[in-house]
């Protein structure tokens, strides 16, 4: 690998990570502004590549989709989000292609996987859903196998793995529309975006040479990994809260819920993961007891994560990783304050969107700590040696 291509790979990894964060933020804005079904078809919007703007186009859209009247202030949000996600997909494809270029089979797997994904979208638009599903499965499977077979350091394999995740994320975006905001799919779509960001952020950190001089942080590394797992579980729980419209199930009370420490709850109903197909989940279908159970579970999860990450921040600082420990503490406190503000102020859109974005930033601080506890070798050295 030449010095120029090395620089391109590093820069592309950083660009893709930053762009993925932007897509996560904008996706949260779309979801929280109730624009998730503002384009009733996929990947077009009322049959158009962009969205209807002229009066005759709007009239045609309303005639074609009488059960989903066109809303100008929402449709552009959903379609712009799709454009951003598509651009991110192109960046990840380029990153995976460069990472696998020197390995013939893996390079061809990445290229064929991308072609399968593109043809699969075309098949879906033509109504050939079975063929589209098969091609999408190939588009996920080929880069996944290539990532496992690639004989290069971890960041290189993760660069290829990210392509499989992005394709699956696109399928979740499609199912979000076709399954009418089914909560498990909406939550999965959120987690897919977070996972994509996490993979790209970690790749960018490793390509940049973030790491330790020796491998003396094994114990702390395990603690950081557990912190990442707990945080991802809490983000998933937050996605479940949002997708079931349970964010304000406790009203504007905090720390109490509906004026009580333990109001009537129905945890069994609140955590049914799969319900009937064909149900429109916009606005939610659960009663107040089930939504309250979800909100209380989210608050309890937040308490557990706060206590653990506060301890982890202290431990990292004492082990000499003061910058990482301080970053975790600052972002953690910010996230908690945003969560409380969401409840107190009745879920204002800017605060709710920031709550999603800061969750991603908190994950990034843990990834940075993870990279810092690993020995500085492989990825950055592999680049500098010109492989």
C-alpha positions as CSV (number, residue, x, y, z in Angstrom):
1,X,0.0,0.0,0.0
2,X,1.4,3.4,-1.0
3,X,1.8,6.3,1.4
4,X,-1.0,8.1,-0.5
5,X,-3.5,5.2,-0.2
6,X,-2.5,4.9,3.5
7,X,-3.5,8.5,4.0
8,X,-6.7,8.0,2.1
9,X,-7.7,5.0,4.2
10,X,-7.1,6.9,7.4
11,X,-9.0,9.9,6.2
12,X,-11.8,7.9,4.8
13,X,-12.3,6.0,8.1
14,X,-12.5,9.3,10.0
15,X,-14.9,10.8,7.5
16,X,-17.1,7.7,7.6
17,X,-17.2,7.8,11.4
18,X,-18.1,11.4,11.6
19,X,-20.7,11.0,8.8
20,X,-22.2,8.0,10.6
21,X,-22.6,10.1,13.8
22,X,-24.5,12.7,11.7
23,X,-26.8,10.0,10.2
24,X,-27.5,8.8,13.7
25,X,-28.4,12.3,14.9
26,X,-30.6,13.0,11.8
27,X,-32.3,9.6,12.1
28,X,-33.2,10.5,15.7
29,X,-34.6,13.8,14.6
30,X,-36.7,12.0,12.0
31,X,-38.0,9.4,14.4
32,X,-38.7,11.9,17.2
33,X,-40.5,14.3,14.9
34,X,-42.9,11.4,14.0
35,X,-41.7,11.5,10.4
36,X,-40.9,7.8,10.1
37,X,-43.9,7.0,7.9
38,X,-43.9,10.3,6.0
39,X,-42.8,8.5,2.9
40,X,-45.1,5.4,2.7
41,X,-43.0,3.6,0.1
42,X,-39.3,2.7,0.0
43,X,-36.8,3.7,-1.3
44,X,-38.8,6.3,-3.2
45,X,-41.1,8.9,-1.5
46,X,-44.6,8.8,-3.0
47,X,-43.0,7.2,-6.1
48,X,-40.4,10.0,-6.5
49,X,-36.6,10.0,-6.0
50,X,-36.9,13.1,-3.9
51,X,-40.4,14.1,-2.6
52,X,-43.4,15.9,-4.1
53,X,-43.2,19.7,-4.2
54,X,-45.5,21.0,-6.9
55,X,-49.3,21.0,-6.3
56,X,-50.0,18.5,-9.1
57,X,-47.3,16.2,-7.7
58,X,-48.9,16.4,-4.2
59,X,-52.3,15.7,-5.7
60,X,-50.9,12.6,-7.4
61,X,-49.3,11.5,-4.2
62,X,-52.5,11.8,-2.2
63,X,-54.4,9.9,-4.9
64,X,-51.8,7.1,-5.0
65,X,-51.6,6.8,-1.2
66,X,-55.0,7.9,0.1
67,X,-54.4,6.3,3.6
68,X,-51.2,8.4,4.0
69,X,-51.9,12.1,3.2
70,X,-48.8,13.9,2.1
71,X,-47.1,16.2,4.7
72,X,-44.5,18.5,3.3
73,X,-42.8,19.3,6.5
74,X,-42.2,15.6,7.3
75,X,-41.6,13.9,3.9
76,X,-38.4,15.8,3.2
77,X,-36.9,14.7,6.5
78,X,-37.4,11.0,5.8
79,X,-36.1,11.2,2.3
80,X,-33.1,13.3,3.2
81,X,-32.3,10.7,5.9
82,X,-32.3,8.0,3.2
83,X,-30.0,10.1,1.0
84,X,-27.6,10.5,4.0
85,X,-27.8,6.8,4.7
86,X,-27.1,6.0,1.1
87,X,-24.0,8.3,1.1
88,X,-22.8,6.6,4.2
89,X,-23.2,3.2,2.5
90,X,-21.0,4.4,-0.4
91,X,-18.3,5.6,2.1
92,X,-18.4,2.3,3.9
93,X,-18.2,0.4,0.6
94,X,-15.1,2.4,-0.4
95,X,-13.5,1.8,3.0
96,X,-14.2,-2.0,2.7
97,X,-12.9,-2.1,-0.8
98,X,-9.6,-0.4,0.1
99,X,-9.2,-2.6,3.1
100,X,-9.6,-5.8,1.1
101,X,-8.0,-4.7,-2.1
102,X,-4.8,-6.7,-1.8
103,X,-6.7,-9.9,-1.1
104,X,-8.3,-11.2,-4.3
105,X,-11.2,-13.3,-3.0
106,X,-12.1,-10.8,-0.3
107,X,-12.0,-7.9,-2.8
108,X,-14.3,-9.7,-5.2
109,X,-16.7,-10.7,-2.3
110,X,-17.0,-7.0,-1.4
111,X,-17.6,-5.9,-5.0
112,X,-20.2,-8.7,-5.7
113,X,-21.9,-8.0,-2.3
114,X,-22.3,-4.4,-3.2
115,X,-23.7,-5.3,-6.7
116,X,-26.2,-7.8,-5.0
117,X,-27.3,-5.0,-2.7
118,X,-27.9,-2.6,-5.6
119,X,-29.8,-5.2,-7.7
120,X,-31.8,-6.2,-4.6
121,X,-33.1,-2.7,-4.2
122,X,-34.2,-2.7,-7.9
123,X,-35.9,-6.0,-7.4
124,X,-37.8,-4.7,-4.4
125,X,-39.0,-1.6,-6.3
126,X,-40.3,-4.0,-9.0
127,X,-42.2,-5.9,-6.4
128,X,-40.0,-9.1,-6.7
129,X,-39.6,-9.3,-2.9
130,X,-38.4,-12.9,-2.7
131,X,-35.5,-12.2,-5.1
132,X,-34.7,-9.0,-3.3
133,X,-34.5,-10.8,0.0
134,X,-32.1,-13.5,-1.5
135,X,-29.9,-10.8,-3.0
136,X,-29.9,-8.8,0.2
137,X,-28.8,-12.0,2.1
138,X,-25.9,-12.4,-0.3
139,X,-25.0,-8.7,0.1
140,X,-24.7,-9.3,3.8
141,X,-23.1,-12.7,3.8
142,X,-20.3,-12.1,1.3
143,X,-18.7,-9.2,3.1
144,X,-19.3,-11.0,6.4
145,X,-17.3,-14.1,5.1
146,X,-14.7,-11.8,3.6
147,X,-14.2,-10.1,7.0
148,X,-13.6,-13.4,8.7
149,X,-11.2,-14.7,6.0
150,X,-9.2,-11.5,5.6
151,X,-5.7,-12.1,6.9
152,X,-5.1,-8.6,8.2
153,X,-5.3,-6.8,11.6
154,X,-8.6,-6.2,13.4
155,X,-9.4,-2.8,12.0
156,X,-9.1,-4.0,8.5
157,X,-11.5,-6.8,9.1
158,X,-13.9,-4.5,10.9
159,X,-13.8,-2.1,7.9
160,X,-15.2,-5.0,5.7
161,X,-17.6,-6.1,8.4
162,X,-19.1,-2.6,8.5
163,X,-20.3,-3.1,4.9
164,X,-22.4,-6.1,6.0
165,X,-23.9,-4.1,8.9
166,X,-24.8,-1.2,6.6
167,X,-26.6,-3.5,4.2
168,X,-28.6,-5.1,7.0
169,X,-29.3,-1.6,8.3
170,X,-30.8,-0.6,5.0
171,X,-33.1,-3.6,5.2
172,X,-34.2,-2.5,8.6
173,X,-34.9,0.9,7.2
174,X,-37.1,-0.7,4.6
175,X,-38.9,-2.9,7.1
176,X,-39.5,0.2,9.3
177,X,-41.7,1.5,6.6
178,X,-43.3,-1.7,5.3
179,X,-44.0,-3.0,8.8
180,X,-45.5,0.3,9.9
181,X,-43.1,1.3,12.7
182,X,-43.1,-2.1,14.4
183,X,-41.2,-1.4,17.6
184,X,-38.7,-4.2,17.4
185,X,-37.7,-3.1,13.9
186,X,-37.5,0.5,14.8
187,X,-35.3,-0.4,17.8
188,X,-33.2,-2.6,15.6
189,X,-32.8,0.2,13.1
190,X,-31.5,2.5,15.9
191,X,-29.1,-0.2,17.1
192,X,-27.9,-0.8,13.6
193,X,-27.1,2.9,13.2
194,X,-25.3,2.9,16.6
195,X,-23.4,-0.3,15.7
196,X,-22.3,1.2,12.3
197,X,-21.0,4.3,14.1
198,X,-19.2,2.2,16.7
199,X,-17.4,0.1,14.2
200,X,-16.3,3.0,12.1
201,X,-15.3,5.0,15.1
202,X,-13.2,2.1,16.4
203,X,-11.6,1.6,13.0
204,X,-10.7,5.3,12.8
205,X,-9.1,5.2,16.3
206,X,-7.0,2.2,15.5
207,X,-5.9,3.5,12.1
208,X,-4.9,6.7,13.8
209,X,-2.6,4.7,16.1
210,X,-4.5,5.1,19.4
211,X,-3.2,2.5,21.8
212,X,-0.7,1.7,24.6
213,X,3.0,1.0,24.5
214,X,2.5,-2.3,26.3
215,X,-0.3,-4.7,27.1
216,X,-0.6,-3.8,30.8
217,X,-4.3,-2.8,30.8
218,X,-5.9,-6.2,30.5
219,X,-8.1,-5.8,33.6
220,X,-9.2,-2.3,32.7
221,X,-9.9,-3.4,29.2
222,X,-12.4,-6.1,30.5
223,X,-14.1,-3.4,32.6
224,X,-14.4,-1.1,29.6
225,X,-15.9,-3.9,27.4
226,X,-18.5,-4.6,30.1
227,X,-19.3,-0.8,30.2
228,X,-19.8,-0.9,26.4
229,X,-22.2,-3.9,26.7
230,X,-24.2,-2.2,29.5
231,X,-24.4,1.1,27.5
232,X,-25.5,-0.7,24.4
233,X,-28.2,-2.5,26.4
234,X,-29.4,0.8,27.8
235,X,-29.4,2.4,24.3
236,X,-31.5,-0.5,23.1
237,X,-33.9,0.0,26.1
238,X,-34.1,3.7,25.1
239,X,-34.9,2.7,21.6
240,X,-37.7,0.5,22.9
241,X,-39.0,3.3,25.0
242,X,-39.1,5.7,22.0
243,X,-40.5,3.2,19.5
244,X,-43.4,2.4,22.0
245,X,-44.0,6.1,22.6
246,X,-43.3,5.6,26.3
247,X,-41.0,8.6,26.9
248,X,-43.7,10.6,28.6
249,X,-45.5,7.6,30.2
250,X,-44.6,9.0,33.7
251,X,-45.7,12.5,32.7
252,X,-43.3,15.2,33.7
253,X,-42.5,13.6,37.1
254,X,-38.9,12.8,38.1
255,X,-37.8,10.7,39.9
256,X,-41.4,9.7,40.7
257,X,-43.7,8.3,38.0
258,X,-47.2,9.8,37.8
259,X,-46.8,11.1,41.3
260,X,-45.9,7.7,42.7
261,X,-42.7,5.7,43.3
262,X,-44.3,2.6,41.8
263,X,-47.5,3.3,39.7
264,X,-49.5,0.5,38.1
265,X,-47.3,-1.3,35.6
266,X,-47.5,-4.2,33.2
267,X,-44.0,-5.4,32.4
268,X,-45.2,-8.5,30.6
269,X,-47.2,-6.5,28.1
270,X,-44.6,-3.7,27.8
271,X,-41.9,-6.1,26.7
272,X,-43.7,-8.3,24.1
273,X,-41.1,-8.1,21.3
274,X,-43.2,-9.3,18.4
275,X,-46.8,-8.5,17.7
276,X,-49.0,-8.9,14.7
277,X,-48.0,-7.9,11.2
278,X,-50.2,-5.3,9.6
279,X,-50.7,-3.2,12.7
280,X,-49.9,0.5,12.5
281,X,-47.7,1.3,15.5
282,X,-47.6,5.0,14.9
283,X,-48.4,6.7,18.2
284,X,-48.1,3.3,20.0
285,X,-50.6,0.6,20.8
286,X,-49.8,-0.1,24.5
287,X,-51.9,1.1,27.5
288,X,-50.5,3.4,30.2
289,X,-49.5,0.6,32.5
290,X,-47.3,-1.1,29.9
291,X,-45.8,2.2,28.8
292,X,-45.1,3.1,32.4
293,X,-43.3,-0.2,32.9
294,X,-41.0,0.5,29.9
295,X,-40.2,4.0,31.2
296,X,-39.4,2.7,34.7
297,X,-37.2,0.0,33.2
298,X,-35.4,2.7,31.2
299,X,-34.8,4.8,34.3
300,X,-33.6,1.8,36.3
301,X,-31.2,0.9,33.5
302,X,-29.9,4.5,33.4
303,X,-29.2,4.3,37.1
304,X,-27.2,1.0,36.7
305,X,-25.2,2.4,33.8
306,X,-24.5,5.7,35.5
307,X,-23.1,4.0,38.6
308,X,-21.0,1.6,36.6
309,X,-19.6,4.2,34.2
310,X,-18.9,6.6,37.1
311,X,-16.8,3.9,38.8
312,X,-15.1,3.1,35.4
313,X,-14.3,6.8,34.9
314,X,-12.6,6.9,38.3
315,X,-10.7,3.6,37.7
316,X,-9.5,4.7,34.3
317,X,-8.2,8.0,35.8
318,X,-6.4,6.2,38.5
319,X,-4.7,3.9,36.0
320,X,-3.3,6.8,34.2
321,X,-5.9,7.3,31.5
322,X,-7.1,10.7,32.9
323,X,-8.2,12.1,29.6
324,X,-10.4,9.1,28.8
325,X,-11.8,9.0,32.4
326,X,-12.6,12.7,32.4
327,X,-14.3,12.4,28.9
328,X,-16.5,9.5,30.2
329,X,-17.5,11.5,33.3
330,X,-18.4,14.7,31.4
331,X,-20.4,13.0,28.7
332,X,-22.1,10.7,31.2
333,X,-23.3,13.6,33.4
334,X,-24.4,15.5,30.3
335,X,-26.5,12.5,29.1
336,X,-28.2,12.1,32.5
337,X,-29.1,15.8,32.6
338,X,-30.5,15.6,29.1
339,X,-32.6,12.5,30.1
340,X,-34.0,14.4,33.1
341,X,-34.7,17.4,30.9
342,X,-36.6,15.3,28.5
343,X,-39.0,14.3,31.2
344,X,-39.2,17.7,33.0
345,X,-39.8,19.7,29.8
346,X,-42.1,17.3,28.1
347,X,-39.7,15.8,25.4
348,X,-38.8,18.9,23.4
349,X,-37.4,17.8,20.0
350,X,-34.0,19.5,20.3
351,X,-33.3,17.9,23.7
352,X,-34.6,14.5,22.7
353,X,-32.4,14.5,19.6
354,X,-29.4,15.6,21.6
355,X,-30.1,12.8,24.1
356,X,-29.6,10.3,21.2
357,X,-26.5,12.0,19.9
358,X,-24.8,12.2,23.4
359,X,-25.6,8.5,23.8
360,X,-23.5,7.9,20.7
361,X,-20.8,10.2,22.1
362,X,-20.7,8.4,25.4
363,X,-20.2,5.2,23.4
364,X,-17.4,6.8,21.6
365,X,-15.6,7.8,24.8
366,X,-15.8,4.1,25.9
367,X,-14.4,3.0,22.5
368,X,-11.6,5.5,22.8
369,X,-10.8,4.1,26.3
370,X,-10.9,0.5,24.8
371,X,-8.5,1.5,22.0
372,X,-6.2,3.2,24.6
373,X,-6.0,0.0,26.7
374,X,-4.9,-2.1,23.7
375,X,-1.3,-2.4,22.6
376,X,-0.4,0.0,19.8
377,X,0.6,-2.4,17.0
378,X,-1.0,-4.1,14.0
379,X,-3.4,-1.6,12.5
380,X,-1.3,1.6,12.4
381,X,1.9,-0.3,11.9
382,X,0.4,-2.3,9.1
383,X,-0.5,0.9,7.3
384,X,2.9,2.6,7.9
385,X,4.8,-0.5,6.6
386,X,3.0,-0.1,3.3
387,X,1.0,-3.4,3.2
